[in-house]
Amino acid sequence: MENSEPSAPFIKASWLRVLLFFIAFNIVYFAFQLVGIWLVSVISHQTFIQAMQAFSSQFHNGGVEIGNLLILQITIFIGTLIVVWFFRHFIDRKSIYSLGFRMKKFGHDAIFGFLLGILLISFGFLGLYLNGNIIIERVHFAAGSMVLSFLFFIVVALNEEIVIRGYILSNLLESYQPFTALVVSALLFSFMHGLNPNLSIIGLVNIFLAGILFGLYYIFKQNLWFPIMLHLSWNFFQGPIYGFEVSGIDSQSLISHNIKGASMITGGNFGFEGSILLTIIMTIVIFLMYRYYHQTVPLNQSNVQQ
């Protein structure tokens, strides 16, 4: 049972709360990123500048220093939790729990999200393989790297979903029509990935569609477990399992392969997220999910968990 909470937020306009939160989040993100780099420099006995240069190169060779990337992401996540807690407690005057951490049907939502992520990326990998766009070179299992990669992508999924779907989308739903709020949150999700290496127009469109897919479940169910687990399995199977770049970032993988063909089809150096095939897959899944939940779950602002 939830504790009673004041219903009136400190700032009434949800768009203003979201704007202030997004500004604060980016400032804290940058600050805690520097803290994370400093921690890595201490642990690895490097200077701060050397650690920064190493992280820059890791965007193209992430699997070598996945442990350092994990430290960096955990540090950033701590900053995210501080910002979210502050805004949720003092500005929204609601609990962190009310962002979408309901435990009812937790297993169903988590498993559904995780399996859907595997299915989407596996379908794409198989399609490219059967079309001759992927040539598998070797299969190599490195347990240590795999575990660190899994932990890294857990933190990535928690960080991005709590910020975008948890805080931003839930606040926008209080004042705007669900699909307006959904589109705005997806645009901000795309903006967060705007500096990723090798980003293409198709890649940007697909990240926007991913934001729509992650958020669509949320506006019907007000539950974060599905998008968190979908985000996790998509990233993990895309990179450490199937060997694609994850939003342009390399990682050590179970399957090593070469890509042949037009980058519009394969995704090129941005990974499968830059493929027009994914655009088609995501559009179909979004349509099917909307059609199903639109028929089974009434969609209105009163659905938003308070």
N, C-alpha and C positions, 0 to 999 in steps of 0.2 A: 504494500500500500504506500502511495507517495505522500510525502509531507505536504501540508497546505502551504501555498506560496502566494505572495501578493500578485494580483492579476495585472496590475498596471505597470508597464516598464518605465524605467527612469526617462528614457527618450521614446516618445510615442511613435514617431515616424520610423517604420521598419527599414525603409531605404537608407535613412540616415544612420541607423544602427549598423547596417551592413557596410556602408561606406566607411564609417569610422573603424569598424572591425577590420576591414580589408586593409586599410592603411596601417593600422597598428600591427596586424599580422605580418605584413611585409617588412616593416621595420624590425620587429622582433625576429623574424626569419633570418634576416641578414645578420643581425647581431649575434644570434645563437649559432649561425653558420661559422662566423669568425671564432666563436668560443670552441666549436667542434674542431676546427682546423688547428687551433692552439693546443687542444688536448692531444690530437694526433701528433703534433710536432713534439710534444713532451714525451709521449710514449715511444715514438720512433727516434728520439734523440736528434731531431732536425731543428733547423731554425724555422720560424713562422713562415718566412718567405719560401723556403724550400718545400714546406708542407703545402703551401698554396699552389706552387708550381706543379707539385705531384698530383694534386686534385684536379688541376686543369687537364693534365694528360689522362687522368682516369676516365674522363668522358669518352675516350676512345679505347681504353684498355681497362675497363672496370673490374674484370675478374681477378686481376693481379692483386689489387688492394681492396678487396671486398670488405675486409675487416675494418679498414679505415673508413670506408663509406658507411658502414653500419654505425660506427661511433658518431660520425657526422649526422646521420639521419636521426639517431636517438637524441642527440643534443638538440637538434631542431625541433623534434617532437616534444621535448620538455618545454621549450619556448611556446609551442603551439598550445599545449595544455594550460599554460599560465594565462595566455591571452584569452582563450576560450572560457576558462573559469572566471576570469575577471569580468568579461562582458556578460556572460550568462548570469553571474551572481549579482553584480552591481548595476548593470545596464538593463538586461532583460528581466531580472528578478525571477528567474526560474532555475531549475536544477539542471545539472549536466545530463542526468538520466533522461530528461524530457527531450533531449536532442534526437532520440530515436533508439535508445538502448533498452528497449523492452525485452524481457526474457521470455515472454509468451511466444511459443513456437520458435524459440531461438534456433533449435536444431534444424528445423525445416528451412528457415530463411538462410542460415549459414550454409547448409549442404546444397540447397538449390543454387545459391550464388556461386559457390565454389565449383560445382559441376558444370554450370552454364559457362563459366570462364574457360574451363578445360575444353568443353565442346566447341566453343567458338574458335579458339586458337588452333585446335586439332583439325577442325574442318578446313581452316585456311591453309595449314601446313600440308594436309593431304591433297588439297586442290592444286597447290603449287607443285607438289611432288609428282602427281599424276600428269600434270601438264608439261613436265620436263624443266620447270624453272628452278628446282632444287636438286642438287647432286650431293648426296650424303658422302662425306669423306671418312668419318669415323664416329664411333660411339665410345665415350670415355666417362666413367663415373668417378668423380672426386668428392668423397663424402663431406670433407671439411668445408669446401667451397659451396657445396649444395646447401648445407645447413645454414651457413652464414648468409647466403643469398636468400633463402627462405625467410630468415629473421629480418633481413633488410627490407624485403618486399612487404612483410607484415607491417612494419613501422611506416613504410611509404603509404600503404593503403589506409591505415588508421589516420595518419596525418592529413591526407588529402580529403578523405571522406568526412572526417569530423569537421573540417573547415568548410568544404563546399556544400555537401549535402546536409551535414548536421547543423552547422550554424547558419550559413548564408541562405540556403534553400528554406529551412524551417522558418526563418525570420521573414523572408519574402512572402511565404505562404500566408502570413497573418494579414497582409494588406493587399495582395495582388491575386489575380486569377491564377490558378495552378500552372497553366501552361506558360503564362508570362514569366512567373517565378522560375519555372523550369528552364526556359530559354536563357534568361539572365544568368542563372547559376552555371549553365553549360558554357556560356561565353566566358565567364570568369575562369572556369576550369581550363578552357583553351588558352586564355591569357597567361595562366600560371605555367604553361608549357611552351610559351612563345620563344624562350631562349634556348630550348633544347637543340643540340647539334643536328645538322642535316635536316631540319624541319622543312617539309614541303607543303604546298597548298592542300594536297590530298590528305597529308598527315594532319594538318590543322583541322580540316573538315571532319576527319575520323575521330579526333580527340573531342571535338564538339559533339559528335554523335554518341561517343562514349559517355559524355556528361549527360546527354538526354537519356540514355539507357539506364545509367546508374540512378539518375534522379527520378525517372518514371516510376520505378518501383516505390521510391520513397514517397511520392505525392499520393499514391494510392494506399500505402501501408504504414507510412511514417516510421519506418524501421531501417536502421543503419546496417544491420548485420548482413543483409543481402548485398548491398553495394560494396561493403568492406571485403567480403569474401570473393565476390566476382572480380574486384580490382586486384586482389591478391593472386588468385589463380591465373588471371589473364597475364599479369606481369611475370609471374614465376614460370609458367609454362612457355610463354613467349621467349624469354631470355635464357635462363639456366637449363631449361629442358630442350627446347627446339632450336636454340641457337640464333634467334633473331636479335637484332638490336631492340632495346626497349626504349621507345621514344628517342631513338638516335644514340643510345648509350650501350656499349658492348658489355658482355659479361661472359665469364667462363661457363660452358654449357655441356650438357650430356651429349647432345648431338652436334657435331661440327659439319657444316655444309657450305657449298658454293652456290651462289645465286646466278642464274642466267635469265636473260630476257629484259624487257623494258621495265624501268623502275616504276612506271605507273601500275604495272601488274604485280611486281615483286615487292614494291615498297622501297627498293634501293637501300641506301645507307641509313635510312630512318627506321628500317625494320618493317615488319608486316603492317604496322599502323599507318604506313604510307601507301598502302595498296588499294587500288580501286575495288579489288575483290572484297576487302574488308568493308568498304563503303556499302556494297550491295548486301553483304551478310548482316551488317548492323542495321541497315534500313529495314530489312525483312524482320529481324528479331524485335526491333522497336515496334513495328506495326502489329506483330502477333501479340506482344506483351500488352500493348495498349488495348487491342481488341478484346483480349481475354479479361483484363481487369476492369475495363470500361463496362463490360457486361455483368460483372460479378461484384464489384465494389463501388458504392456511390462515391462520386468525387466532388467534394466541396470543402470549404475552409473549416467546417466543423470537424473534419477528419483529423485536423492537425492536432497532434498530441500536446496538451498544455502541461 
